Amino acid sequence: MDARCKTISLLLPENCDPKYKVLTEVTMHDLGLDFICTQITDKKTEQNLILSVLSKMTKDGRVTKYRGDIFEDIYRNKSMRNEMLEILDKINFLRDYGSIVKNYDEVAGIWDLMHRLDELKDYICCVEAIFRSLSKADIHSEGLIHLKEYVDDLYHDNGFEELKKDISALKAGTSDLKSVTVGINLNECFEADSVGLISINSKYFTKSNMLGNFCDRIASKGVIHSDTEWRENYKYQPFVAEGMKKVGLASIASGDMTEDIPRYMNRVTNQLLSGIVKNLKNVLNKYVSITITEITDLIPEFLYYVRWAEYIEKLEENGFRFCKGMLEEQQAMHAKAIYNLKLASSVAKAGDIIDNDLDFDREHLVYILTGANRGGKTTITQAIGLLFVLAQGGIFVPGDSFVFAPVDCIYTHFPADEDKTMNLGRLGEECKRFRELYFQSTEDSLLLLNETFSTTSFEEGYYIAKDSVKAILAKGIRTIYNTHMHKLAYDIEEMNDAVPSGKAVSLVMKSEDGNRSYKVEIAPPEGISYAIDIAKKYGVTYEMLTEDKK
């Protein structure tokens, strides 16, 4: 098996090509995903990464399970994810700033070749480290087990074991190269006339020795030799570079030669070390096809899971509960003790949150949700949407249990901004948007309506809303309709009789003695009774206002 012929992803199982629908920016904002991402990370690139992954919705349960299992492994193995982040960061650096994957230059000199060899060695070490980290971790997901096998294949299929031996041998052959001695001939104007390599040395020159020896020579009599015979048995190998004869010391001093001299010196060194250069090129040519994109492409996907794991850990420390979403084959949802993640991100501790239970099935297909202003209707509506987005993204969801059938997309109809209703008017804009969402939705979708058709008179809004609910039932769309139109909830039986394929039910945000409980319950709307409680609490009933105070 050739690892380079395979592709691997931490977001999609092998041989899976799902159909995606993309959440709109409006829907992501309605659900509070943009705000939640700012709580997860302060890096805009990472926020965009998380939103990009979550926004692509598919009802394919294989994708949900694949992602959920990977996230569970990453979440449970904190040391492994920290090690992997560090390793992947090194590989990313090699990709962005290294020369391994850049076009191979046949005229590259020894120093450049040695640098490339060191980078290749670092890459091999990183691949080995990924395999070790995954091997010692307690992983069970198909995705990470596949990654471990993939990295092992990559290592062996690219002959890294043989390459390690080649690198070791080359390193041993070049380990004595520590310094170069150069001779410069001068013309009558004291300009550099030619440059020659004198020796390759096994020890570094030190600044003090070089300067000391130079000063000693200058201060001594007879320092200027009358011939070109080198003392101490030095052998002079002249090297004349094109253009050097006419380049004087003044040019060097002015900076014109600062970039040229290293190149000339590199060519000088290559001449002397031609054998080593040839060996280096031969080794690198054997592995020129090696790229590091196979691993670096996984960095954003791995980072997506890690940032979520860190965020959920932080919330759990404050007492918030999370669970793994479990798949349900039928068009259903069974949620226990769930709460709104956006709200949890804004409060200090779990005790400040009220949780709820809710089901979707054929008998509870459409919820007509009523209750007091600021009683939590929008919060629970938003929470349900977030459950599906998180679970289908593989992330643990806020609550004790969540069993569900994935949705193909989520559509939200929340109140529009004033500047978007100038042409059609608010009711016209709402009708146009609802029609678009309705025809985009399928029986596998989730539809969240927040005060839809409430910007007109009650009579007009009620008429439109009633027909809309019947159409939703006919299409079989899982829906929460948050509304102040209590009469709509009172007329549920009439709508159910007209469309028997699925049932609408009345869901109420309960209150006790006029106080909001933030708990939902399947029950008839409180409507007038709740208004009476409020009126009595604040003394504005007819009797309380007109009673004789004498």
C-alpha positions in Angstrom: 0.0 0.0 0.0 1.4 3.4 -1.0 0.5 6.0 1.6 1.0 8.8 -0.8 -1.9 7.5 -3.0 -4.3 7.7 -0.1 -6.0 10.7 1.5 -7.1 10.9 5.1 -9.4 13.2 6.9 -10.5 13.6 10.5 -13.8 15.0 9.4 -14.9 12.4 6.9 -14.7 8.6 7.0 -13.0 6.8 4.2 -15.0 6.4 1.0 -17.6 8.8 2.2 -18.8 11.6 0.0 -21.8 13.2 1.7 -24.1 15.8 0.4 -23.8 19.1 2.3 -26.1 22.0 2.9 -24.6 25.1 4.4 -26.0 27.1 7.3 -26.4 30.8 6.3 -24.6 33.5 8.2 -28.0 34.6 9.5 -28.8 31.2 10.9 -25.4 30.9 12.6 -26.0 34.3 14.1 -29.5 33.4 15.2 -28.1 30.3 16.9 -25.3 32.3 18.6 -22.5 30.3 17.0 -20.5 33.4 16.2 -20.6 34.5 19.9 -19.7 31.0 21.1 -16.7 30.9 18.8 -15.4 34.1 20.4 -15.5 32.3 23.7 -13.6 29.2 22.4 -10.7 31.1 20.9 -9.7 34.7 20.4 -7.9 33.9 17.1 -10.1 35.0 14.2 -8.6 32.3 11.9 -9.6 29.6 14.4 -13.1 31.1 14.8 -13.6 31.0 11.1 -12.3 27.4 11.0 -14.8 26.2 13.6 -17.7 28.0 11.9 -16.7 26.6 8.6 -16.8 23.0 9.9 -20.1 23.5 11.8 -21.8 25.3 9.0 -21.6 22.3 6.6 -24.6 20.1 7.5 -25.2 16.5 6.3 -27.8 14.0 7.5 -25.3 11.2 6.8 -25.1 9.4 10.2 -21.7 8.0 9.3 -20.2 11.4 9.4 -21.7 12.2 12.8 -20.5 9.0 14.3 -17.0 9.3 12.8 -16.6 12.8 14.1 -18.1 12.1 17.5 -15.8 9.1 18.1 -12.7 11.1 17.1 -13.7 14.0 19.4 -14.3 11.5 22.3 -10.8 10.1 21.9 -9.2 13.6 21.7 -11.2 14.8 24.6 -10.4 11.8 26.8 -6.6 11.8 26.0 -5.4 15.3 27.0 -1.7 14.4 27.0 -2.0 12.9 23.5 -3.7 16.0 22.1 -1.1 18.3 23.6 1.7 16.2 22.2 0.1 16.1 18.8 -0.4 19.9 18.7 3.2 20.4 19.4 4.3 18.0 16.7 1.9 19.3 14.1 3.1 22.8 14.9 6.7 21.8 14.0 5.6 20.1 10.8 3.6 23.2 9.9 6.7 25.3 10.4 8.7 23.0 8.1 6.0 23.4 5.5 5.8 27.2 5.7 9.5 28.0 6.1 11.5 24.9 5.1 12.9 23.9 1.7 11.8 20.2 1.6 8.7 20.9 -0.5 10.2 23.7 -2.5 11.5 23.1 -6.1 14.7 21.2 -6.0 17.7 23.3 -7.2 20.3 21.2 -9.0 22.9 23.9 -8.5 22.4 24.0 -4.8 25.6 24.1 -2.8 26.7 21.9 0.2 25.4 24.2 2.9 21.9 24.4 1.3 21.9 20.6 0.8 22.9 20.0 4.4 20.2 22.3 5.6 17.6 20.4 3.5 18.9 17.1 5.0 18.5 18.5 8.5 14.9 19.5 7.7 14.2 16.0 6.3 15.5 14.5 9.5 13.3 16.7 11.5 10.3 15.7 9.5 11.1 12.0 10.0 11.3 12.6 13.7 7.9 14.3 13.7 6.3 11.4 11.8 7.8 9.0 14.3 6.5 11.1 17.2 3.0 11.1 15.8 3.0 7.4 15.6 4.3 7.0 19.2 1.8 9.5 20.6 -1.1 7.7 19.0 0.2 4.3 19.9 0.4 4.9 23.6 -2.9 6.8 23.8 -6.2 4.9 24.6 -7.9 5.5 21.2 -10.9 3.7 19.8 -12.2 5.8 17.0 -12.0 4.7 13.4 -10.4 8.1 12.5 -7.5 8.1 14.8 -6.8 4.4 14.4 -6.7 5.0 10.7 -4.4 8.0 11.2 -2.0 5.9 13.2 -1.9 3.2 10.4 -1.6 6.0 7.8 1.4 7.5 9.5 3.0 4.1 9.9 2.4 3.4 6.1 3.8 6.9 5.3 7.0 6.1 7.2 7.6 2.7 5.6 6.4 3.5 2.1 8.8 6.4 1.9 11.8 4.4 3.0 12.4 6.5 6.1 14.3 3.8 7.8 16.8 3.7 4.9 16.9 7.5 4.8 17.8 7.6 8.5 20.8 5.5 7.7 21.8 7.6 4.8 21.5 10.8 6.9 23.6 9.2 9.6 26.3 8.2 7.2 26.4 11.6 5.5 26.5 13.3 8.9 29.4 11.2 9.9 31.2 12.1 6.7 30.7 15.8 7.1 30.9 16.2 10.9 34.6 17.3 10.7 33.8 20.3 8.5 34.1 23.2 11.0 35.9 26.0 9.2 37.5 27.2 5.9 40.8 29.0 5.4 40.8 31.4 2.4 43.6 33.3 0.7 43.1 36.6 -1.1 45.5 38.0 -3.7 45.8 41.8 -4.0 46.8 43.9 -7.0 48.9 47.1 -6.8 45.9 49.1 -5.7 45.3 46.7 -2.8 42.2 45.4 -4.5 41.1 41.8 -4.3 42.5 40.1 -7.4 41.6 36.5 -6.8 40.3 34.3 -4.0 41.6 30.8 -3.2 40.7 28.1 -0.8 43.6 27.1 1.4 42.2 24.4 3.7 39.1 22.8 5.3 39.6 22.5 9.0 38.2 20.3 11.7 38.1 23.1 14.3 36.4 26.4 14.5 38.4 29.6 14.2 37.9 31.7 17.3 37.7 35.4 17.2 40.5 36.0 19.6 42.9 33.6 17.9 42.2 35.0 14.4 42.7 38.6 15.5 45.6 37.7 17.7 47.4 35.9 15.0 46.7 38.6 12.5 47.9 41.4 14.8 51.0 39.4 15.7 51.8 39.0 12.0 51.3 42.7 11.2 53.5 43.7 14.1 56.3 41.4 13.3 59.2 42.1 10.9 59.2 40.4 7.7 55.4 39.8 7.8 55.0 40.5 4.1 56.3 37.4 2.3 58.5 37.9 -0.8 57.0 34.8 -2.5 53.8 32.8 -2.6 55.2 29.8 -0.8 52.8 29.0 2.1 54.3 28.1 5.4 53.1 25.2 7.5 52.6 23.1 4.4 49.4 24.8 3.3 48.4 23.9 -0.2 46.9 26.7 -2.2 44.1 25.9 -4.7 43.3 29.0 -6.7 39.7 29.7 -7.6 39.0 32.6 -10.0 35.3 33.7 -10.0 34.0 35.6 -13.0 34.0 39.3 -12.2 36.3 39.1 -9.2 39.4 40.5 -10.8 37.9 43.9 -11.3 36.3 44.1 -7.9 38.3 46.1 -5.4 38.3 46.5 -1.7 36.4 49.8 -2.0 33.5 47.9 -3.6 33.6 45.4 -0.8 33.6 48.1 1.8 30.7 49.9 0.2 28.6 46.7 0.5 28.3 45.8 -3.2 30.0 42.4 -2.6 28.3 41.4 0.7 25.9 39.1 -1.1 28.3 37.9 -3.8 31.2 36.6 -1.6 29.1 33.9 0.2 28.0 32.6 -3.2 31.6 32.5 -4.4 32.7 30.8 -1.2 30.0 28.3 -1.6 31.2 27.4 -5.1 34.8 27.2 -3.8 33.7 24.8 -1.1 31.7 22.7 -3.5 34.8 22.3 -5.7 36.8 20.9 -2.8 34.0 18.8 -1.5 32.6 17.6 -4.8 32.4 14.0 -3.6 30.3 14.9 -0.6 28.1 17.2 -2.6 27.4 14.4 -5.1 26.5 12.0 -2.3 24.1 14.6 -0.8 22.4 15.2 -4.1 22.0 11.5 -4.7 20.4 11.0 -1.3 18.0 13.9 -1.7 17.1 12.8 -5.2 16.0 9.5 -3.8 13.5 11.2 -1.6 12.6 14.3 -3.7 9.0 13.1 -4.0 8.5 13.2 -0.3 6.1 16.0 0.7 4.7 16.9 4.1 1.3 18.1 2.9 -0.3 14.7 3.9 0.2 15.5 7.5 -0.1 19.3 7.5 -3.5 19.1 5.8 -4.8 17.5 9.0 -3.6 20.4 11.3 -6.8 22.5 10.9 -9.1 19.4 11.4 -7.2 18.4 14.6 -7.2 21.9 15.9 -11.0 22.1 15.5 -11.4 19.2 17.9 -8.8 20.4 20.3 -10.2 23.9 20.8 -13.7 22.4 21.5 -12.1 20.0 24.0 -10.4 22.8 25.8 -13.6 24.8 25.9 -15.8 22.0 27.2 -13.2 21.2 29.9 -13.3 24.7 31.1 -17.1 24.7 31.3 -17.1 21.3 33.1 -14.8 22.8 35.7 -17.7 25.2 36.5 -20.2 22.4 36.9 -21.7 22.2 33.4 -22.6 18.8 32.1 -22.0 17.5 28.6 -22.7 14.2 26.8 -22.0 12.5 23.5 -24.9 12.6 21.0 -26.2 9.2 20.1 -27.7 8.4 16.7 -31.4 7.5 16.2 -32.5 5.9 12.9 -36.0 7.3 12.9 -36.9 11.0 12.4 -36.7 11.8 16.1 -34.9 13.4 19.0 -34.9 12.6 22.8 -33.1 15.2 24.9 -32.7 15.1 28.7 -31.6 18.0 30.9 -30.4 20.0 28.0 -29.6 23.8 28.1 -28.4 26.6 25.9 -24.6 26.6 25.3 -24.6 30.3 24.5 -26.2 31.1 27.8 -23.8 28.8 29.6 -20.9 30.8 28.0 -22.3 33.9 29.6 -22.9 32.8 33.2 -20.5 32.1 36.0 -21.7 28.6 37.1 -24.0 25.8 36.2 -26.4 26.5 39.0 -27.5 29.6 37.1 -28.9 27.5 34.2 -32.3 25.8 34.1 -32.3 22.6 32.0 -35.2 21.0 30.1 -36.3 17.8 28.4 -37.8 17.7 24.9 -38.6 15.1 22.3 -39.3 15.1 18.6 -41.3 12.2 17.0 -44.4 11.9 14.9 -46.6 12.7 17.9 -44.4 15.8 18.7 -43.5 17.0 15.3 -44.3 20.8 15.7 -44.1 22.6 19.0 -46.2 25.8 19.4 -44.2 27.4 22.1 -45.9 30.2 24.2 -45.1 32.0 27.4 -44.3 35.3 29.0 -41.9 37.9 27.5 -38.3 37.2 28.6 -39.5 33.8 29.9 -36.9 31.8 27.9 -38.8 31.0 24.7 -36.0 32.2 22.4 -33.4 30.5 24.6 -34.9 27.0 24.4 -35.5 27.5 20.6 -31.9 28.4 20.1 -30.7 25.6 22.4 -32.4 22.9 20.2 -30.7 24.2 17.1 -27.3 24.2 18.8 -27.7 20.6 19.9 -28.0 19.4 16.4 -25.1 21.6 15.1 -22.8 20.5 17.8 -23.7 16.8 17.7 -23.4 16.6 13.9 -20.0 18.4 14.2 -18.9 15.6 16.5 -18.8 17.8 19.6 -20.3 16.9 23.0 -23.6 18.6 23.7 -24.8 20.4 26.8 -27.1 18.0 28.7 -27.4 14.6 30.2 -28.4 12.7 27.1 -29.1 13.5 23.5 -30.4 10.8 21.1 -31.3 12.1 17.6 -31.6 11.6 13.9 -29.3 14.1 12.1 -30.9 16.9 10.1 -29.9 17.9 6.6 -30.0 21.6 7.5 -31.3 24.1 10.0 -33.5 27.1 9.0 -34.2 30.0 11.3 -36.8 32.7 11.0 -36.0 35.3 13.7 -37.1 38.9 13.7 -35.4 40.9 10.9 -33.4 44.1 11.3 -35.4 47.3 10.4 -33.1 48.2 7.5 -34.0 44.9 5.8 -37.7 45.6 5.7 -37.8 49.0 4.0 -39.1 47.8 0.6 -41.6 45.1 1.5 -42.5 46.2 5.0 -42.0 43.9 8.0 -44.9 41.5 7.3 -44.0 41.3 3.6 -40.4 40.6 4.4 -41.4 37.9 6.9 -43.7 36.2 4.4 -41.0 36.2 1.7 -38.4 34.8 4.0 -40.7 32.1 5.4 -41.7 31.0 1.9 -38.0 30.7 0.9 -37.2 28.7 4.0 -40.2 26.4 3.6 -39.3 25.4 0.1 -35.7 24.8 1.1 -36.7 22.6 4.0 -37.3 18.8 3.8 -38.7 16.3 6.2 -35.1 15.9 7.4 -34.7 19.6 8.3 -35.1 21.5 11.5 -37.1 24.7 11.3 -36.9 27.3 14.1 -39.4 30.1 14.1 -39.2 33.0 16.5 -42.1 35.4 16.7 -42.8 34.8 13.0 -45.7 36.9 11.6 -46.0 38.9 14.8 -45.2 42.3 13.2 -48.8 42.9 12.1 -52.2 42.8 13.7 -53.2 39.7 15.6 -55.9 38.7 13.1 -53.5 39.0 10.1 -50.7 37.2 11.8 -52.8 34.4 13.1 -54.3 33.7 9.7 -50.9 33.4 8.1 -49.4 31.5 11.0 -52.2 28.9 11.0 -51.8 28.1 7.3 -48.0 28.0 7.7 -48.2 25.4 10.5 -50.5 23.2 8.5 -48.1 23.3 5.6 -45.2 22.4 7.9 -47.1 19.4 9.2 -47.9 18.3 5.7 -44.2 18.4 4.8 -43.2 16.7 8.1 -40.6 19.2 9.2 -39.4 19.1 12.8 -40.3 22.6 14.0 -40.3 24.9 17.1 -42.6 27.9 16.6 -42.0 30.4 19.4 -45.0 32.8 19.4 -47.2 35.2 21.4 -50.3 34.0 19.5 -51.8 31.8 22.2 -54.9 31.2 20.0 -52.6 29.3 17.6 -51.8 26.8 20.3 -55.5 26.6 21.3 -56.4 25.6 17.8 -53.8 22.8 17.5 -56.5 20.0 17.3 -58.0 21.7 14.3 -54.7 21.8 12.5 -53.8 18.2 13.4 -57.2 17.0 12.1 -56.5 18.8 8.8 -53.0 17.2 8.4 -52.9 13.8 10.2 -49.4 12.8 9.1 -47.8 14.4 12.1 -48.9 16.2 15.2 -48.4 19.7 16.6 -48.4 20.1 20.3 -48.6 23.1 22.7 -45.4 23.7 24.6 -45.5 26.3 27.5 -42.8 28.1 29.4 -44.2 27.6 32.8 -44.7 30.3 35.4 -45.6 30.1 39.1 -47.5 33.0 40.7 -46.4 35.2 37.9 -42.7 34.3 38.3 -40.8 32.8 35.3 -39.6 29.2 35.9 -37.8 28.8 32.5 -39.1 25.2 32.4 -41.0 23.9 29.4 -44.0 21.6 29.7 -46.4 20.1 27.2 -49.7 21.8 28.2 -52.4 24.2 26.9 -51.2 27.8 26.7 -51.4 29.8 29.9 -52.6 32.8 28.0 -55.2 34.8 29.9 -54.5 33.0 33.2 -50.9 34.2 33.1 -52.0 37.8 32.4 -54.3 37.7 35.3 -51.5 36.5 37.6 -49.4 39.4 36.4 -52.2 41.9 36.8 -52.9 40.7 40.4 -49.2 40.8 41.3 -49.0 44.5 40.3 -52.5 45.5 41.3 -54.0 46.4 37.9 -57.1 44.3 37.8 -60.4 46.2 37.5 -61.3 45.3 41.1 -57.9 46.3 42.5 -57.9 49.5 40.6 -61.5 50.6 41.5 -62.0 49.1 44.9 -62.9 51.6 47.6 -59.7 52.5 49.6 -61.6 54.2 52.3 
